[in-house]
Amino acid sequence: MIGGGYVGLVSAACFAEFGVEVAVVETDTAKLAALREGRMPIYEPGLDRLVEDNTAAGRLTFGDDLAAAVAGVEAVFIAVGTPARRGDGHADLSFVYRAAEQVARALTGHAVIVTKSTVPVGTGRRIAEIVRHARPDLDFDVASNPEFLREGSAIGDFMRPDRVVIGVDEESERAREVLRRLYRPLYLIEAPIVFTGLETAELIKYAANSFLAMKVTFINEMADLCERLGADVHDVARGIGLDGRIGRKFLHPGPGFGGSCFPKDTLALMRIAQDAGAPSRLVEATVAVNDARKSVMASRIVAACGGSVRGKTIAVLGLTFKPETDDMRDSASVPIIWRLAEGGAAIRAFDPVGMEPARPLLPQAVAFCRDAREAVAGADALVIVTEWNEFRALEPDRLRQAMRGTVIVDLRNIFEPAAMRQAGFDYRGLGRAEPGRSRPVP
């Protein structure tokens, strides 16, 4: 496994749990040292125990010697980063191509070179060219095996997947057999294994993430419409989600999607489609609407505070882009907090696991608190950005006693509006009609 980041580490640990011998190659010295000491460089529930058990069993090892790691292997997975390239939004494939060349020079016999990273269509073909150029004598196959791991539930997603997608050429029967054996434990639980061509597998990952991002963006726009019409977005989401053709997942209004996948993958697919001469207007609109939403959420908070936050103390609960992860990439909390701080507000923030990665991204004046109760003490307003379960348990009456002000802006709708208003709060959720608001006459 080339790369000990989120995808590489989770995949390596899960393959090892299948009984496979896995060597993880990581060149970041600090990350490698942490892994060798049993310290996880990322937060993912259950990962530390999985790594510990399989390291102790001798099935999982960590090192930086590529040649030693690939000696005699049947498959090499490339799981390095593919960040959005600055300036144009295309995926930066420099790490992938560098890894492919290094693997080619180090291999001692036939192996399947598999892209686990999310890569644009055509990357597998380019990897094959790089390998052939570096080692004309090498017998190899190239495959695409995109990951579909959700942060916070990645181990379950790997062990009990909706599907496994494997892209190989029709004539690459040896590659099919290697990957079929590797995933054999999933055959036993009847997990769908989908074999496709290289290009198809590469596109499936982008199409899946972009479709889900569109669902998130759609329900966010419906939430805005509900507020104007006096409807309730939760009832709308349930009413359409019970339709089997639509489904209930990803129909939860919020401040806009973030994380390591949706933002960069929608942008990459948008560029891929434009370059292919088949632009995706839906994906383009999704990117634009989501980018604008975070600024709109900040304006909503300012409006709830009377049009200005200058001199006010605002408690922000939740910093990561979603619960059960410490990932701050493209989190809505970052632009929201900067906007409030620039407007003159004093910010008191708390997140169960995300405060350390958040520190370098937020204004230095932000006060990081020990828990939610410390954050809300004396606050003029409370903003919920991430829906950690522990925030749901905050009691309205105790919140009212702890806070100085009465404004609550709930960007995840974790509280019951009636209970918060009964406690004396000026409560603002998303897509929930406020009492007394006039509605358009039909």
C-alpha positions as CSV (number, residue, x, y, z in Angstrom):
1,M,0.0,0.0,0.0
2,I,1.7,3.1,-1.2
3,G,0.6,5.9,1.2
4,G,-0.4,5.7,4.8
5,G,-3.0,8.4,4.7
6,Y,-6.7,8.0,5.3
7,V,-7.5,5.7,2.4
8,G,-4.3,3.8,2.4
9,L,-4.2,3.2,6.2
10,V,-7.9,2.1,6.4
11,S,-7.6,-0.1,3.3
12,A,-4.3,-1.7,4.6
13,A,-5.7,-2.4,8.0
14,C,-8.9,-4.0,6.6
15,F,-7.0,-6.1,4.0
16,A,-4.8,-7.3,6.9
17,E,-8.0,-8.2,8.8
18,F,-8.9,-10.3,5.8
19,G,-5.7,-12.3,6.5
20,V,-3.6,-10.7,3.8
21,E,0.0,-9.6,4.4
22,V,0.1,-5.9,3.9
23,A,3.2,-3.6,3.8
24,V,2.4,0.1,4.0
25,V,5.0,2.5,2.5
26,E,5.0,5.9,4.0
27,T,7.6,8.6,3.3
28,D,6.4,11.2,5.8
29,T,8.8,10.6,8.6
30,A,6.5,12.0,11.3
31,K,3.6,9.9,10.1
32,L,5.7,6.8,9.8
33,A,7.1,7.2,13.3
34,A,3.5,7.5,14.7
35,L,2.3,4.4,12.9
36,R,5.2,2.4,14.1
37,E,4.5,3.5,17.6
38,G,0.8,2.6,17.3
39,R,-0.4,6.2,17.2
40,M,-3.0,7.0,14.5
41,P,-2.3,10.1,12.3
42,I,-6.0,10.4,11.7
43,Y,-9.2,10.0,13.8
44,E,-11.4,7.1,12.7
45,P,-13.4,5.1,15.1
46,G,-12.0,1.6,15.6
47,L,-9.0,2.1,13.4
48,D,-6.4,2.1,16.3
49,R,-7.6,-1.3,17.5
50,L,-7.6,-2.8,14.0
51,V,-4.1,-1.6,13.3
52,E,-2.8,-2.8,16.7
53,D,-4.3,-6.3,16.3
54,N,-3.0,-6.8,12.8
55,T,0.4,-5.3,13.5
56,A,0.7,-7.7,16.5
57,A,-0.3,-10.6,14.2
58,G,2.5,-9.7,11.8
59,R,0.1,-9.1,8.9
60,L,0.5,-5.3,8.8
61,T,3.9,-3.5,8.7
62,F,5.0,0.1,8.1
63,G,8.2,1.3,6.4
64,D,9.7,3.6,3.9
65,D,11.7,1.1,1.9
66,L,9.7,0.7,-1.3
67,A,11.9,-2.0,-2.8
68,A,11.6,-4.2,0.2
69,A,7.9,-3.7,0.4
70,V,7.1,-4.7,-3.2
71,A,9.5,-7.7,-3.4
72,G,7.4,-10.7,-4.4
73,V,4.0,-9.0,-4.0
74,E,1.0,-9.8,-6.1
75,A,-0.6,-6.3,-6.0
76,V,0.5,-2.8,-5.3
77,F,-2.1,-0.2,-4.4
78,I,-1.4,3.4,-5.0
79,A,-3.2,5.4,-2.3
80,V,-1.5,8.8,-2.4
81,G,-3.2,12.2,-2.4
82,T,-4.9,13.7,-5.5
83,P,-5.7,17.3,-4.3
84,A,-7.4,19.8,-6.5
85,R,-4.7,21.6,-8.5
86,R,-4.4,25.3,-7.8
87,G,-5.8,27.5,-10.4
88,D,-7.9,25.1,-12.5
89,G,-9.5,22.6,-10.2
90,H,-8.1,19.5,-12.0
91,A,-6.8,16.7,-9.8
92,D,-3.1,16.9,-9.1
93,L,-1.8,13.5,-10.2
94,S,1.9,14.2,-9.7
95,F,2.1,12.0,-6.6
96,V,0.3,9.2,-8.4
97,Y,2.6,9.3,-11.4
98,R,5.7,9.5,-9.2
99,A,4.6,6.5,-7.2
100,A,3.8,4.5,-10.4
101,E,7.3,5.1,-11.7
102,Q,9.0,4.2,-8.4
103,V,6.9,1.1,-8.1
104,A,7.8,0.1,-11.7
105,R,11.5,0.4,-11.0
106,A,11.2,-1.6,-7.7
107,L,9.1,-4.6,-8.8
108,T,10.9,-7.9,-9.2
109,G,8.1,-9.8,-11.0
110,H,4.5,-9.7,-12.2
111,A,2.1,-7.5,-10.1
112,V,-1.2,-5.8,-10.5
113,I,-0.7,-2.0,-10.0
114,V,-4.0,-0.7,-8.6
115,T,-5.1,2.9,-8.2
116,K,-7.0,3.3,-4.9
117,S,-6.7,7.1,-5.1
118,T,-9.5,9.0,-6.8
119,V,-8.2,9.7,-10.2
120,P,-9.6,11.2,-13.4
121,V,-10.6,9.0,-16.4
122,G,-7.5,8.0,-18.3
123,T,-5.1,7.9,-15.4
124,G,-4.8,4.1,-15.5
125,R,-3.8,4.3,-19.2
126,R,-1.2,6.9,-18.3
127,I,0.2,4.8,-15.5
128,A,0.6,1.9,-17.9
129,E,2.6,4.1,-20.2
130,I,4.8,5.3,-17.3
131,V,5.5,1.8,-16.2
132,R,6.3,0.5,-19.7
133,H,8.7,3.4,-20.2
134,A,10.4,2.9,-16.9
135,R,10.6,-0.9,-17.2
136,P,10.1,-2.2,-20.8
137,D,10.9,-5.7,-19.5
138,L,8.3,-5.8,-16.7
139,D,5.2,-8.0,-16.8
140,F,2.4,-6.1,-15.1
141,D,-1.3,-5.3,-15.1
142,V,-3.1,-2.0,-14.2
143,A,-6.4,-1.9,-12.4
144,S,-8.7,0.7,-10.8
145,N,-10.3,0.0,-7.5
146,P,-11.9,3.3,-6.2
147,E,-12.7,3.6,-2.5
148,F,-16.1,4.5,-1.2
149,L,-15.2,5.1,2.4
150,R,-17.2,7.6,4.5
151,E,-15.2,9.3,7.2
152,G,-16.5,8.2,10.6
153,S,-17.7,4.8,9.3
154,A,-14.8,3.8,7.0
155,I,-14.1,0.3,8.5
156,G,-17.7,-0.7,8.3
157,D,-17.9,0.6,4.7
158,F,-14.8,-1.5,3.8
159,M,-15.9,-4.7,5.6
160,R,-19.6,-4.5,4.6
161,P,-19.6,-2.4,1.4
162,D,-22.5,-1.5,-0.8
163,R,-20.3,-2.7,-3.7
164,V,-16.7,-3.1,-4.8
165,V,-15.8,-1.6,-8.1
166,I,-12.8,-3.1,-10.0
167,G,-11.7,-1.8,-13.4
168,V,-9.5,-4.0,-15.6
169,D,-8.9,-4.6,-19.3
170,E,-10.8,-7.5,-20.7
171,E,-7.6,-9.4,-21.5
172,S,-6.2,-8.9,-18.0
173,E,-7.6,-12.2,-16.5
174,R,-4.6,-12.5,-14.2
175,A,-5.5,-9.1,-12.6
176,R,-9.1,-10.2,-12.2
177,E,-8.0,-13.3,-10.4
178,V,-5.7,-11.5,-8.0
179,L,-8.3,-9.0,-7.0
180,R,-11.0,-11.6,-6.9
181,R,-8.9,-13.6,-4.3
182,L,-8.1,-10.4,-2.4
183,Y,-11.8,-9.6,-1.9
184,R,-12.9,-13.2,-1.4
185,P,-14.1,-12.6,2.2
186,L,-16.7,-10.2,0.7
187,Y,-18.0,-12.8,-1.7
188,L,-18.8,-14.9,1.4
189,I,-21.2,-12.1,2.6
190,E,-22.5,-11.7,-1.0
191,A,-21.2,-8.1,-1.3
192,P,-21.6,-7.1,-5.0
193,I,-18.3,-7.1,-6.9
194,V,-18.6,-5.0,-10.0
195,F,-16.0,-5.6,-12.7
196,T,-15.7,-2.9,-15.4
197,G,-13.2,-1.4,-17.8
198,L,-10.6,1.0,-16.5
199,E,-12.2,4.2,-17.7
200,T,-15.6,3.1,-16.3
201,A,-14.3,2.4,-12.9
202,E,-12.5,5.7,-12.7
203,L,-15.7,7.6,-13.7
204,I,-17.9,5.7,-11.3
205,K,-16.2,7.2,-8.2
206,Y,-16.6,10.8,-9.5
207,A,-20.2,10.2,-10.6
208,A,-21.1,8.7,-7.3
209,N,-19.7,11.5,-5.2
210,S,-21.1,14.2,-7.5
211,F,-24.6,12.7,-7.4
212,L,-24.5,12.6,-3.6
213,A,-23.2,16.2,-3.5
214,M,-26.1,17.2,-5.7
215,K,-28.6,15.6,-3.3
216,V,-27.1,17.6,-0.4
217,T,-27.2,20.8,-2.4
218,F,-30.8,20.1,-3.5
219,I,-32.1,19.6,0.0
220,N,-30.3,22.8,1.1
221,E,-32.1,24.7,-1.6
222,M,-35.4,23.1,-0.6
223,A,-34.7,24.2,2.9
224,D,-34.4,27.8,1.8
225,L,-37.6,27.5,-0.2
226,C,-39.4,25.9,2.8
227,E,-38.6,29.0,4.9
228,R,-40.2,31.3,2.3
229,L,-43.3,29.2,1.9
230,G,-43.9,28.1,5.5
231,A,-43.1,24.4,4.9
232,D,-40.9,22.1,6.9
233,V,-37.9,20.7,5.1
234,H,-37.8,17.6,7.4
235,D,-41.2,16.6,6.2
236,V,-40.3,17.3,2.6
237,A,-37.2,15.2,3.0
238,R,-39.1,12.3,4.5
239,G,-41.9,12.7,1.9
240,I,-39.5,12.4,-1.0
241,G,-37.0,10.1,0.7
242,L,-39.6,7.3,1.1
243,D,-39.7,7.1,-2.6
244,G,-37.4,4.1,-3.3
245,R,-36.1,5.9,-6.5
246,I,-34.8,8.8,-4.4
247,G,-33.9,7.3,-1.0
248,R,-33.6,9.0,2.4
249,K,-29.8,9.4,2.7
250,F,-28.1,12.7,2.2
251,L,-31.4,14.6,2.5
252,H,-30.3,16.6,5.6
253,P,-30.1,20.4,5.3
254,G,-26.8,22.0,6.5
255,P,-24.3,24.7,5.8
256,G,-22.9,23.1,2.7
257,F,-20.8,20.0,2.1
258,G,-17.1,19.8,2.8
259,G,-14.4,17.1,3.5
260,S,-11.8,15.4,1.5
261,C,-14.0,14.1,-1.3
262,F,-17.1,16.0,-2.4
263,P,-15.5,19.5,-2.9
264,K,-12.5,18.2,-4.9
265,D,-14.4,15.5,-6.8
266,T,-17.2,17.7,-8.0
267,L,-14.7,20.3,-9.1
268,A,-12.6,17.6,-10.9
269,L,-15.6,16.0,-12.6
270,M,-16.7,19.5,-13.7
271,R,-13.3,20.0,-15.4
272,I,-13.2,16.5,-16.8
273,A,-16.6,17.0,-18.5
274,Q,-15.6,20.4,-19.8
275,D,-12.4,19.1,-21.3
276,A,-14.3,16.2,-22.9
277,G,-16.7,18.6,-24.6
278,A,-19.7,17.3,-22.6
279,P,-20.0,19.8,-19.7
280,S,-22.2,18.8,-16.7
281,R,-24.3,21.8,-15.9
282,L,-25.8,20.1,-12.9
283,V,-22.3,19.5,-11.4
284,E,-21.3,23.1,-12.2
285,A,-24.4,24.4,-10.5
286,T,-23.7,22.2,-7.4
287,V,-20.2,23.6,-7.1
288,A,-21.4,27.2,-7.4
289,V,-24.3,26.8,-5.0
290,N,-22.3,25.0,-2.3
291,D,-19.5,27.6,-2.5
292,A,-22.0,30.4,-2.0
293,R,-23.9,28.7,0.8
294,K,-21.2,29.0,3.5
295,S,-21.1,32.8,3.0
296,V,-24.9,32.8,3.2
297,M,-24.8,30.9,6.5
298,A,-22.4,33.5,7.9
299,S,-24.8,36.3,6.8
300,R,-27.7,34.4,8.4
301,I,-25.9,34.4,11.8
302,V,-25.1,38.1,11.5
303,A,-28.8,38.8,10.7
304,A,-29.9,36.7,13.7
305,C,-27.7,38.9,15.9
306,G,-29.5,42.0,14.8
307,G,-27.4,42.9,11.8
308,S,-24.0,43.2,13.5
309,V,-21.8,40.8,15.6
310,R,-19.4,43.5,16.8
311,G,-18.7,43.2,20.5
312,K,-20.7,40.0,20.8
313,T,-19.5,36.7,22.1
314,I,-20.5,33.8,19.9
315,A,-20.2,30.1,20.8
316,V,-19.5,27.8,17.9
317,L,-20.1,24.1,18.5
318,G,-18.6,21.8,15.9
319,L,-15.6,22.6,13.7
320,T,-15.0,19.5,11.6
321,F,-16.9,19.1,8.3
322,K,-18.9,16.2,9.8
323,P,-19.1,14.3,13.1
324,E,-16.8,11.3,13.9
325,T,-13.8,12.7,12.1
326,D,-11.1,15.3,12.8
327,D,-11.1,16.3,9.1
328,M,-11.2,20.1,8.6
329,R,-10.9,20.1,4.8
330,D,-13.5,22.5,3.4
331,S,-15.4,22.6,6.6
332,A,-18.1,25.3,6.7
333,S,-16.8,26.3,10.2
334,V,-13.7,28.0,8.7
335,P,-15.3,30.7,6.5
336,I,-18.1,31.2,9.0
337,I,-15.8,31.8,11.9
338,W,-13.5,34.1,9.9
339,R,-16.5,36.2,8.7
340,L,-17.8,36.5,12.3
341,A,-14.3,37.4,13.7
342,E,-13.8,40.0,10.9
343,G,-17.2,41.4,11.9
344,G,-15.9,42.0,15.5
345,A,-17.2,39.0,17.3
346,A,-15.4,37.1,20.0
347,I,-15.5,33.4,19.2
348,R,-15.6,30.6,21.8
349,A,-15.3,27.2,20.0
350,F,-15.5,23.5,20.9
351,D,-15.2,20.3,18.9
352,P,-14.7,16.8,20.4
353,V,-11.7,15.9,18.2
354,G,-11.2,18.7,15.7
355,M,-9.7,21.6,17.7
356,E,-6.0,20.8,17.1
357,P,-6.3,20.5,13.3
358,A,-8.6,23.6,13.4
359,R,-6.1,25.9,15.2
360,P,-3.9,26.8,12.2
361,L,-7.0,27.4,10.0
362,L,-8.8,29.9,12.3
363,P,-8.1,33.4,13.7
364,Q,-5.6,33.4,16.5
365,A,-8.2,35.2,18.7
366,V,-10.5,32.2,18.7
367,A,-10.9,30.8,22.3
368,F,-10.8,26.9,22.2
369,C,-12.9,25.6,25.1
370,R,-12.7,22.3,27.1
371,D,-16.3,21.4,26.4
372,A,-19.6,22.7,25.1
373,R,-20.7,24.1,28.4
374,E,-17.6,26.2,28.7
375,A,-18.1,27.5,25.2
376,V,-21.6,28.6,25.7
377,A,-21.0,30.3,29.1
378,G,-21.7,34.0,28.8
379,A,-22.3,33.8,25.0
380,D,-24.6,36.2,23.3
381,A,-25.3,33.6,20.6
382,L,-24.8,29.9,19.9
383,V,-24.1,28.5,16.5
384,I,-24.3,24.7,15.7
385,V,-22.0,23.9,12.8
386,T,-21.4,20.1,13.2
387,E,-23.9,17.7,14.5
388,W,-21.9,15.7,17.1
389,N,-24.3,13.6,19.2
390,E,-23.1,15.1,22.5
391,F,-24.5,18.5,21.4
392,R,-28.0,17.0,20.9
393,A,-28.0,16.2,24.7
394,L,-27.7,19.9,25.7
395,E,-30.7,20.8,27.8
396,P,-32.5,24.0,26.7
397,D,-33.0,25.3,30.3
398,R,-29.4,24.8,31.2
399,L,-28.3,26.5,28.0
400,R,-30.5,29.5,28.8
401,Q,-29.0,29.8,32.3
402,A,-25.4,29.6,30.9
403,M,-25.8,32.0,28.0
404,R,-26.1,35.8,28.3
405,G,-28.1,36.1,25.0
406,T,-30.9,34.2,23.5
407,V,-29.9,33.7,19.9
408,I,-29.4,30.1,18.6
409,V,-28.6,29.5,14.9
410,D,-28.8,25.7,14.4
411,L,-27.2,24.9,11.0
412,R,-27.8,21.2,11.5
413,N,-31.4,21.2,13.0
414,I,-30.3,19.1,16.0
415,F,-32.7,20.9,18.4
416,E,-36.4,20.8,18.7
417,P,-37.6,24.3,17.8
418,A,-40.6,24.3,20.1
419,A,-38.5,23.3,23.1
420,M,-35.9,26.0,22.4
421,R,-38.5,28.7,22.1
422,Q,-40.3,27.6,25.2
423,A,-36.9,28.0,27.0
424,G,-36.8,31.6,25.9
425,F,-34.5,31.3,22.9
426,D,-34.7,33.2,19.6
427,Y,-34.2,29.9,17.7
428,R,-33.3,29.8,14.0
429,G,-33.0,26.4,12.1
430,L,-32.8,25.6,8.4
431,G,-36.0,25.0,6.4
432,R,-38.3,25.3,9.4
433,A,-41.0,27.9,9.2
434,E,-41.0,30.4,12.1
435,P,-44.2,31.0,14.0
436,G,-46.1,34.1,12.8
437,R,-44.2,34.4,9.5
438,S,-46.5,35.4,6.7
439,R,-46.8,33.1,3.8
440,P,-47.5,33.9,0.1
441,V,-51.1,33.8,-0.9
442,P,-51.7,31.2,-3.6
